[in-house]
């Protein structure tokens, strides 16, 4: 059976690698310290709690980060100071993606060391404590040194069911003075068998199927399915640093000329192009080309 401490140290090494790549600073993790968590993990406190799922062994583990640490990390990622203050919705979204990437890297390292499948591993920020594995937990804490400024803390929690599914629990040996197991009880006499009887089935005629008209085969079944239609004026690519700095009145350029037609998508599939018109004081699209990808 693998020991958990070196496995956690390897996981923290993977976390340090991702931290360093995100902030473009040298990073190194300290050895993990065991600090078992007896109660339930809170999702409304000072930690960002990430729930990690390993579909291969069917296990879940918890990775926690301090919010104040992630505020500083996101500030560095955006090219600003480490003390950027309270995170807004945009910064919180970046922090959520950051902790997910780190937690996935840690889980992939754990799967590699245990020799289990890493396929489908995912990590999501958890705000519902009821979705987390139940206590008690075998917990480990460590810090990651990022450059000369930051020391974010990372905590990993392994519930008993998680350790069992990962093969990290050893069955407790029976005490030497334990009583011998009781002899197995005599099997009960078999129940009386019931004689099988033939079953008569009522004859039924097959239901007549209405033949669809040519060109409309089976379309009646989906005629009322709602579809999402999007008119795309244009697209552009911007660095994250510029996106979070957008303010009211800011202007950015798209990849299309003013005279070019716009694209019409149905469920993210390009089906037509057209020009923007106004109908009853609302924007509309006059289609000029159908199925443009076929040409």
Secondary structure, DSSP 8 states (H G I E B T S, - for coil): ---HHHHHHHHHHHHHHHHHHHHTS-EEE---EE--B-S---SSSSEEEEEEEETTTTEEEEEEEEHHHHHHHHHHHTTS-S---S--HHHHHHHHHHHHHHHHHHHHHHHHHHT---TT-EEEE---GGGS--S-EEEEEEEEEETTTEEEEEEEEEEHHHHHHTT--------TT------------------------------------TT-TTGGGTTT----EEEE-------HHHHTT--TT-----SS-TTS-EEEEETTEEEEEEEEEEETTEEEEEEEEE-GGG-
